[in-house]
Amino acid sequence: MKSFKNVELIKKANIYFDGNVTSRSFIAQNGEELSLGIMNPGEYNFGTVKAELMEIIEGSVEVKLEGEDFFTSYKSGESFNVKANSSFDIKVIIISDYCCSYLD
């Protein structure tokens, strides 16, 4: 999906890692919770509460999911899933634009 129509946008930004990762949360017309953001190059660790679908819109990252021993590369147009109540390490190779869908 290239765009979202009729959304409820959360005004306050999500700012992580001294501003190196930022996003804006919104609720789609169908009630789905999502966020759109930018990650600057670097290495980060994120924890999850809900399961997540992370779509890399533009950029390049390497991801190691909790319990895995290796990093997997994802680039523009690719996505990965993260389990609920877990974490993942992400290495942002080049500035990356992403969309995160929070799944039930």
C-alpha positions in Angstrom: 0.0 0.0 0.0 1.5 3.3 -1.1 -0.8 5.6 0.9 -3.3 5.6 3.8 -6.6 7.5 3.6 -8.8 8.7 6.5 -6.4 8.1 9.4 -6.2 9.3 13.0 -2.7 10.7 13.4 -1.0 10.8 16.8 0.5 14.2 17.1 3.4 13.3 19.4 6.5 11.9 17.7 8.2 8.7 18.8 11.9 9.5 19.3 14.4 6.8 20.1 18.2 6.6 20.4 18.9 10.3 20.7 16.8 11.1 17.7 18.4 8.5 15.4 15.1 6.7 15.0 11.9 8.6 14.8 8.3 7.7 13.8 4.7 8.9 13.9 1.9 6.6 15.0 -1.5 6.5 13.4 -4.6 4.4 13.3 -5.9 3.4 9.9 -9.6 3.6 9.0 -10.0 -0.1 9.7 -8.6 0.3 13.2 -5.1 -1.0 12.5 -2.3 0.6 14.5 0.8 1.6 12.5 3.8 3.9 12.5 5.9 5.4 9.8 9.5 6.4 10.5 13.1 7.0 9.6 16.2 5.2 11.0 19.6 6.7 10.6 22.6 4.5 10.2 23.6 2.7 13.4 22.8 -0.4 15.6 19.7 -0.5 17.7 17.7 -3.0 19.8 13.9 -2.8 20.0 11.5 -4.7 22.3 8.0 -5.6 21.2 4.7 -6.0 23.1 2.6 -6.8 20.0 3.7 -8.8 17.0 5.0 -6.5 14.3 5.4 -6.4 10.5 8.3 -4.2 9.6 8.3 -3.0 6.0 11.5 -1.3 4.7 10.1 1.3 2.3 13.5 2.6 1.3 16.9 1.7 2.6 18.9 -1.2 3.8 19.1 -3.0 7.2 20.3 -6.2 8.8 18.1 -7.8 11.4 18.7 -10.4 14.1 15.5 -11.7 15.7 15.4 -12.9 19.3 16.7 -16.4 19.5 18.5 -16.3 16.2 22.3 -16.4 15.8 22.6 -14.5 12.5 21.6 -11.3 10.8 19.4 -11.3 7.7 19.5 -8.4 5.2 16.4 -6.5 4.1 16.3 -3.7 1.5 13.7 -1.5 -0.1 10.4 -3.3 -0.7 11.1 -6.1 1.7 9.7 -6.9 5.2 10.1 -9.1 8.2 7.9 -10.2 11.1 8.7 -9.9 14.8 7.0 -12.0 17.5 5.1 -10.4 20.4 6.9 -9.9 23.6 10.3 -10.3 22.1 13.1 -8.1 20.7 15.3 -7.7 17.7 18.6 -6.1 16.8 18.8 -4.0 13.8 21.8 -2.6 11.9 20.8 0.3 9.7 23.2 0.3 6.8 21.9 3.4 5.0 19.1 5.7 6.2 15.9 3.7 6.0 12.3 4.7 5.7 9.9 2.1 7.3 6.4 1.2 8.1 5.6 -0.8 11.2 2.2 -2.6 11.5 1.2 -3.7 15.0 -0.5 -7.1 14.8 -2.9 -8.8 17.3 
